[in-house]
């Protein structure tokens, strides 16, 4: 089994006979502490609690229930060792797999290295590419050269500097993080400095966000229908939903979607300008926001290759979930393909 222990979701993938048999994602408010993981595990399908070799990656170590990232890595690794039935190894990115009791000393390699797993797996199938994995909260843009991840940064801090981590996603990003103004009825209106609406509202209104991937609470803790999303969107410009038509709210939502795409375009354009990345390198699209990654590829004039297309021969279950839970799928397949992974040898 592959696991991706995130700050707002837990993702798991089951691999047997060399193929992905099942994948699941569940919301998990990890910022409330490790008991949130206990509750989420109890609610997951029965197969997640079965005996297996468990390959674990994570991003949840950065949540504010932990003192720092090293503490988070140690606590999450310890939780996995105590609660997952079978041998547990922690994915340390460039250093391969390590035992759970070694995690704290390898925290710099382990922390938020889930992107590395996905890129490493893609590199086994494509020699050159740009992986674009857009999730609910963040987007990873990882150059793959000669079949291996070749990011200029490794940690979150470094990748924020290099543009390989863009802190925007299709569910949780507040609209105020995308732009500070919007066009409405012939005027350029400033936005309210509030978190009334999020990217999920925009992509619901536009009909792009899959219901299954939409697992987080809304800004007002109310429903996720289009009218309710329009209500939250209207508040961002100081209005009520009944003041405009559905077409006007859709046009406003499209503006925010464009603003989000521009952020990704600027980051991707810089990475694709690297002299060591071939001009015909494709974009591998992945994540809950794969639809946005496909638009990015079209804007850049690059071929888009779905992550699930690369792995088509190794996915026995529903492929959409395999894309949404890419890192969990990746660590499971990397471990399954590498007999030494559970002896502590590098992956």
N, C-alpha and C positions, 0 to 999 in steps of 0.2 A: 504494500500500500504506500502511496505517496500522500504526504500531508503538507498543506500550506497554512500555517497558523498566523492569520492576519489580525490586525487591530479591530476589524469590523466583521470579518467573515472567517469561517473555517472551511477549507476545501480539502476533499479527499478523493483519491483515485485508486481503484482496485485493478491490478494487473495480474493476469494468470495466463500461462501458456504464451507469454510474450505479447499479449494484446490487452488493451484497456477494456475491462468488462463492465465497469460502472464508475460513475463520477457523481459527486454531490457537493453542493455548496449550501451553507447555512449561516445566517446572521449570528454574530457573537459579540456582545458588548464588552470586549476584553478590558476596556478602561476601568471597568468596575472590579477587576481582579480575577484571579485564576478560577474562582468558583463559576464564573461565566463559561469557562471552557468545560467544566464538569457538566453543567446543564446542557450545553450544546451537544457534547458527545452522547449524552443519554438520549437525546432526541434524534440523533442520526440513524440511518438505516442499520439493521443488525450486522451487516457485513463489516461495518467499520469497527466493530468491537470484537471481531474474530482474530484468531491467531494468525500472525503473518510476520514477514520482515517489513519493518516500517522505516521509510525514508522521509525525513522531516526537514522542510525549509520553513522560513518564517519572515514576517515583517512586523509581527505584533510586539516585538521587543521595544519599539519606540513609543508605545502607549504610556500615558502618564501614571499608570498604576505601578510602574517600575522606577527605581531610583535613577537608572541610566540604562543605556543599551546593553552593557555587559551583564547587569543584573537581570534585565529582561531575557537575554539569551539563556542565562543559567536557569532561570525559573521556568521558562518554556521547555527547555530541554529536560529539566527534571520532571515537569508535568508529563511530558511524553513518555519518559522512561517508566513512570509510575502507573500510567493509565492505559497505555497501548499494549495489547497482548502480543508478546513476542519480542524479538530483538529489535532495538531502536538505534538508528544511526542518524546523525544530524548532518545536513548538507552544508559544507563549508566552502562552497563555490570553487574558487581557484585551488583549494587545498583538498578537494574531494570530500569523502564522508569521514566523520569522526564519531567516537563513542559519546553518549550523552554526558558522561562525567568529565569529558574533556572540553565541553562546549564553552565554559566560561573563559578558559585560557585561549580559545580560538574565536572569541566573540567578534573580532574585527573582520574575520573571514565569513562568519555565519550571518551576522546582522543584515537583514534585508537583502539576502543574496538569492531570493527566489527568481529574479530576472535572469541571473547567470545560468540557472538550470534550464530555463526555457531556451535561452540562446545557445547553450551547449548542445541541447538536443537538436535544434534546428540546424546547427553547424554540421551535424552528422548526415544531413540530407542535402544541404545547399552549401556550396563553397563560399559564395559571397551573397550577402543580403543585408537589409536593415530590418530587424525585428521591431514591430510596433505593437506593443501590448498595452491596450487601453482598458483600464479597469474602472471600478466604481469611484475611485479616489485619485489615482495617479496614472501616468502613462510612462512606460519604459521604451526608449528608443535605443536599440543596441546594435552597433555595427558588427557584422560577422564577416571575418576575413580568413581565407584559407581554412574554412571549416571550424573556426573557433571564435568565441566572443572576443572582440578587440575594442572594448570601451576605453575611453581615455580616463574615466573615473571608475571607482569601485564602490566607495561608501555613498550613502545618500548625499552627504555634503559635497563630495567631489562630483557626483553626477548632476546635482543641481547646478554646479558651476559650469559643467561641460554641455548642458542641455540634453543629457541622456536620461535624465529624470525630469519630467514636466509634471508639476503638481496640479494636474487637472484630470477629472474623470467624469463619467457619464451619469453618475447618480449623486454623489455627495458634494461636489464642488459648489460653493455659494456663487451666485451669479455676479456678485460684486468682485469676485476674483477674476472675472473674464473681461470686464470693462467697467468704466465709471459713468457711462452715458449710453443712451439708446435713442434711435429715431422713433418719433411717434407723432402722427398727424402733422407732418411738416416741420416739426421742431426737434431740436437736439436737447433732450431732457436729461438732466442729471439723475442718478439713481439714489434711492435712499440707502444710507449706510447701515443696512440691516440684513439679516440672513433669512428674510421671508421666503425666498425661492432658491432652488438649487438646480443643478444641471438636469436632474431627474425630471423636474417639471417641464423643462424645455423639450427633452427628448420624448416625454410622454405626449405632449401636445403635438409634436411632429410625427408621432407614430413609429419611432425608431427603437425605443427601449423595450426589450423583451420583458414580459411580466415576470418570468421566472428569475431574472437577474436583478429585479427591482425589490430588494429585500430590506432596505433601510427605512427608518421613519422619515416622514416629511417634516418640513420646517415647523409646521403648526400642529404636528401629530395627528392630522386628519387624513382623509382618504387620498387615493391616487388616481381618481377619475380625471378625465380631461377638464371638466368644469372646475374641479377643486384645484387642479394645477394652474388653470387660468386665473383663479382667484389669488393665488400666491404670487403669480407673475405680475398681475396688475398692481399689487402692493409695492412692488419694487419701483414703480414710477408714480406712487402716491395716488393710485386710482382704485376703484372697485370694478369688479368684473363686468357688471351690467352697463358700464359706461362705454363699452366698445363691443364690436362684433367678434365672432369666432375667427373670422378672417384677419382682423386686426391683431388679435392675440397671437394667432399663428405667425403673422409677419414679425411680431416682436420676438417671439420665440426663435424664429429663424435668424434674427440678428445675433442673438446670444450664441446660437450654434455656430454661426460664422466666426464670431469672436473667439470661440474655443478652437475652432479649426485653424485660425490664423496663428494662435500660439503654437500649435503642433507643427504647422507648416514652417514657421521660422526655425524651430529646433531641428526639424528633419532636413531642411535645406542646408543648414550649416553642416550637419553630419554627412550628408551626401556630397558635400563639396570637398570632403577629404580626398587627397590625391591617391590614397591607397585603396579607395573603394571604387570599383569599376562603374562606369557610367550606365551600364545596363543592370546594375544590382536591383533586384526586386524588393518590394516591401512584403514581409511576412506579417499578416494581420492576425490579431489574437485578442482575446479578452471580451468582456461584456460590451465594450465599445468597438468591436471589430468593424461595425458599420461605419464608424467615423474614420477608422484607419483605412478603409477602402476608399472613402472620399479623399483622404489625404493622398493616397497613391494616384488617384485620377488627377488631382490638382498638380501633382509633381510630374505627371507623365510617365509614371513607373508602373510596371506590372504588379498587381496585388496577388499574393498567393496565400490563401487561408492556411493557418496552422494545421487545421484538420485535414486539409488536402494533402499536406506533406505526410501526415500520419495515417492516411486513409486505410492502408492495409493493416494497421495495428489498432484500430478502434472498432470494437464489437458493439458498443452501445451507442447512445445518442451523441453525435459529434458536436452539437452546439455546446453542451456542458464541458466537453473536453477543451474547447477553446476558452470558455469562461474561466476554467480552472487549470489553465496551462501549466503553471509551475508545479502543481500537485501531480499532474500527468507526467511532466518532465522528470521529476525526481524518481517517480515510480519506474518509469521506463529505463532511466539511466542505471538505477540500481539493479533492475531485472537483467539488463544486458551485461552487467559487470559482476562476475562471480566474486570478485575480491572486495566489492563495496562493503560487505558486512564482516570483513576482517580488519577494517580500518585502513585498508590500502587506498591510495588516491583513486578517484573516479576517472 
